[in-house]
């Protein structure tokens, strides 16, 4: 049974209080007590055996129950049954002290393993402790303290400077800077004002805020992070699935071989020594370290990532992160800030005011960043909207609507291919060479004007691209923007390859081509507009998804904040997890190669086999937990 599936109830942070470990330690104490008194002839051998039996029952309760339940539920022979067989075999052969020692050592190893898993899980659940237990709500103009989990959607609660937020909400009064590190992993405070969303456990640093609840405690962003990480730790990668399949075939073979050896020893007195070898084989050949080689590294890695604001939705995706050879980026809102501004309005037939008014009258219905830039510009100049109808958004091209009985288009040059543009082609080329995106405004009869928009690259984008190159990654930009503008930005950032003028379906085709060329490819986008490309990629990475259910669902990896540096962090974490898993696998196989022949030759005692076997298992667990350390360079 995978240790991620075991019951971790009772974890309170103290190793000795963890039930499996507590029972193992009691068993160890009884074993030592019985061994000492027996060898000093203080008690008879009969009493000595009774104490050993008591130690075996107490120490073996947890893992024996798990092994039997697994066999009953799934008809699978697990490692626990091999150890149970070795314990029973030792007892039958009269090696009661060996049997009790085996139960004690295996129980300690199991206890440490489960403790490691419980601690990994508890570390991510500690995020919930960052949110206050009580909230100060406003009722009839008065402040009332209530438990945070009693907050309802629509309630208004008050947060003073230095206090953390009880749940997600929208600011209805006040402004402040908020430390969002617990949710997004970004340490730089974010300026917030009325109408802006805020998240549970983030810390109010300056002003007094009145916040209207948008999500109850169990459904807020912080709870979602914890739930998603816990779910992800259960999902297995290909390596882990292969090892588990191997274990399902291998463990029964070991059990059958040991039973056969034991039967031979019973049938032929001259082979009596083979009974002991059968018991030793059960211990030596149990693939504990091999089975633990990958899952502990995966659980530790996913847990660490979650606490850093990176949600990895399963072991398969952590594994794939470590294999990535190329990273494809969406441009707008990913490599750029996603806050484009209008830089130029160039009239062609008409004037600037008419061009902007027509564009504003249509783009006010669209939520695309370029459309919002035009709306913002028009509103800043107090341009009045014209009556329009039959608005249509044409994916990958632009928008259109009917104004004064004519169909007016706002968008790419492709919308106006039937019109002669030679008179202003040079103006378009010049603006594009400046890294600006061109939006044309016109009808079937004429182009009325050109609107140039520029979206600045994120300040860290260039360094992130350089870091990815240093990790041996190819970096590609996929954008719906034109080739000239895209090339200008790509050159500025140091990007290898640009695929421009892409519609959503073209991005999917581009990802398919990149997978053929590089194998494992990541796509980074906003998780909504780029959902098809994110789904097609080996690992889809959505940015800035805090509070956005759709974006989290669309991706395999969700970055809660807009920090591009988390991409190289996630890839480095994946590489480290893969590397440590591989180390564990090789180490585990080498242990089996040494122990199994040694057991068959007869040069190992039960005690030595148990000691070596469990030490190997603990080394694999300890090595796997290294994934959670902060230095994730591979």
Rosetta blueprint (number, residue, H / E / L):
1 X L
2 X L
3 X H
4 X H
5 X H
6 X L
7 X L
8 X L
9 X L
10 X L
11 X L
12 X L
13 X L
14 X L
15 X H
16 X H
17 X H
18 X L
19 X H
20 X H
21 X H
22 X H
23 X H
24 X H
25 X H
26 X H
27 X H
28 X H
29 X H
30 X H
31 X H
32 X H
33 X H
34 X H
35 X H
36 X H
37 X H
38 X H
39 X H
40 X L
41 X L
42 X L
43 X L
44 X L
45 X H
46 X H
47 X H
48 X H
49 X H
50 X H
51 X H
52 X H
53 X H
54 X H
55 X H
56 X H
57 X H
58 X H
59 X H
60 X H
61 X H
62 X H
63 X H
64 X H
65 X H
66 X H
67 X H
68 X H
69 X H
70 X H
71 X H
72 X H
73 X H
74 X H
75 X L
76 X L
77 X L
78 X L
79 X H
80 X H
81 X H
82 X H
83 X H
84 X H
85 X H
86 X H
87 X H
88 X H
89 X H
90 X H
91 X H
92 X H
93 X L
94 X L
95 X L
96 X H
97 X H
98 X H
99 X H
100 X H
101 X H
102 X H
103 X H
104 X H
105 X H
106 X H
107 X H
108 X H
109 X H
110 X H
111 X H
112 X H
113 X H
114 X H
115 X H
116 X H
117 X H
118 X H
119 X H
120 X H
121 X H
122 X H
123 X H
124 X H
125 X H
126 X H
127 X H
128 X H
129 X H
130 X L
131 X L
132 X L
133 X L
134 X E
135 X E
136 X E
137 X E
138 X E
139 X E
140 X L
141 X L
142 X E
143 X E
144 X E
145 X E
146 X E
147 X E
148 X H
149 X H
150 X H
151 X L
152 X L
153 X L
154 X L
155 X L
156 X E
157 X E
158 X E
159 X E
160 X L
161 X L
162 X L
163 X L
164 X E
165 X L
166 X L
167 X L
168 X L
169 X E
170 X E
171 X E
172 X E
173 X E
174 X L
175 X L
176 X E
177 X E
178 X E
179 X E
180 X L
181 X H
182 X H
183 X H
184 X H
185 X L
186 X L
187 X L
188 X L
189 X L
190 X E
191 X E
192 X E
193 X L
194 X L
195 X L
196 X L
197 X E
198 X E
199 X L
200 X L
201 X L
202 X L
203 X E
204 X E
205 X L
206 X L
207 X L
208 X L
209 X E
210 X E
211 X E
212 X E
213 X E
214 X L
215 X L
216 X L
217 X H
218 X H
219 X H
220 X L
221 X H
222 X H
223 X H
224 X H
225 X H
226 X H
227 X H
228 X H
229 X H
230 X H
231 X H
232 X H
233 X H
234 X H
235 X L
236 X L
237 X L
238 X H
239 X H
240 X H
241 X H
242 X H
243 X H
244 X H
245 X H
246 X H
247 X H
248 X H
249 X H
250 X H
251 X H
252 X H
253 X H
254 X H
255 X H
256 X H
257 X H
258 X H
259 X H
260 X H
261 X H
262 X H
263 X H
264 X H
265 X H
266 X H
267 X H
268 X L
269 X H
270 X H
271 X H
272 X L
273 X H
274 X H
275 X H
276 X H
277 X H
278 X H
279 X H
280 X H
281 X H
282 X H
283 X H
284 X H
285 X L
286 X L
287 X L
288 X H
289 X H
290 X H
291 X H
292 X H
293 X H
294 X H
295 X H
296 X H
297 X H
298 X H
299 X H
300 X H
301 X H
302 X H
303 X H
304 X H
305 X H
306 X H
307 X H
308 X L
309 X L
310 X E
311 X E
312 X E
313 X L
314 X L
315 X H
316 X H
317 X H
318 X H
319 X H
320 X H
321 X H
322 X L
323 X L
324 X L
325 X L
326 X E
327 X E
328 X E
329 X E
330 X E
331 X H
332 X H
333 X H
334 X H
335 X H
336 X E
337 X L
338 X L
339 X L
340 X L
341 X E
342 X E
343 X E
344 X E
345 X E
346 X E
347 X E
348 X L
349 X L
350 X L
351 X L
352 X H
353 X H
354 X H
355 X H
356 X H
357 X H
358 X H
359 X H
360 X H
361 X H
362 X H
363 X H
364 X L
365 X L
366 X L
367 X L
368 X L
369 X H
370 X H
371 X H
372 X H
373 X H
374 X H
375 X H
376 X H
377 X H
378 X H
379 X H
380 X H
381 X L
382 X L
383 X L
384 X L
385 X L
386 X L
387 X L
388 X L
389 X E
390 X E
391 X E
392 X E
393 X E
394 X E
395 X L
396 X L
397 X L
398 X E
399 X E
400 X E
401 X E
402 X E
403 X E
404 X L
405 X L
406 X E
407 X E
408 X E
409 X E
410 X E
411 X E
412 X L
413 X H
414 X H
415 X H
416 X H
417 X L
418 X L
419 X L
420 X L
421 X L
422 X L
423 X L
424 X L
425 X H
426 X H
427 X H
428 X H
429 X H
430 X H
431 X H
432 X H
433 X H
434 X L
435 X L
436 X L
437 X E
438 X E
439 X E
440 X E
441 X E
442 X E
443 X L
444 X L
445 X L
446 X L
447 X E
448 X E
449 X E
450 X E
451 X E
452 X E
453 X E
454 X E
455 X L
456 X L
457 X E
458 X L
459 X L
460 X L
461 X H
462 X H
463 X H
464 X H
465 X H
466 X H
467 X H
468 X H
469 X H
470 X H
471 X L
472 X L
473 X L
474 X E
475 X E
476 X E
477 X E
478 X E
479 X L
480 X L
481 X L
482 X L
483 X H
484 X H
485 X H
486 X H
487 X H
488 X H
489 X H
490 X H
491 X H
492 X H
493 X H
494 X L
495 X L
496 X L
497 X E
498 X E
499 X E
500 X L
501 X L
502 X L
503 X L
504 X H
505 X H
506 X H
507 X H
508 X H
509 X H
510 X H
511 X H
512 X H
513 X H
514 X H
515 X H
516 X H
517 X H
518 X H
519 X L
520 X L
521 X E
522 X E
523 X E
524 X E
525 X E
526 X L
527 X L
528 X L
529 X L
530 X L
531 X H
532 X H
533 X H
534 X H
535 X H
536 X H
537 X L
538 X L
539 X E
540 X E
541 X E
542 X E
543 X L
544 X L
545 X L
546 X L
547 X L
548 X L
549 X H
550 X H
551 X H
552 X H
553 X H
554 X H
555 X L
556 X L
557 X E
558 X E
559 X E
560 X L
561 X L
562 X L
563 X L
564 X L
565 X H
566 X H
567 X H
568 X H
569 X H
570 X H
571 X H
572 X H
573 X H
574 X H
575 X H
576 X H
577 X H
578 X H
579 X H
580 X H
581 X H
582 X H
583 X H
584 X H
585 X H
586 X H
587 X H
588 X H
589 X H
590 X H
591 X H
592 X H
593 X H
594 X H
595 X H
596 X H
597 X H
598 X H
599 X H
600 X H
601 X H
602 X L
603 X L
604 X L
605 X L
606 X H
607 X H
608 X H
609 X H
610 X H
611 X H
612 X H
613 X H
614 X H
615 X H
616 X H
617 X H
618 X H
619 X H
620 X H
621 X H
622 X H
623 X H
624 X H
625 X H
626 X H
627 X H
628 X H
629 X L
630 X L
631 X L
632 X L
633 X L
634 X L
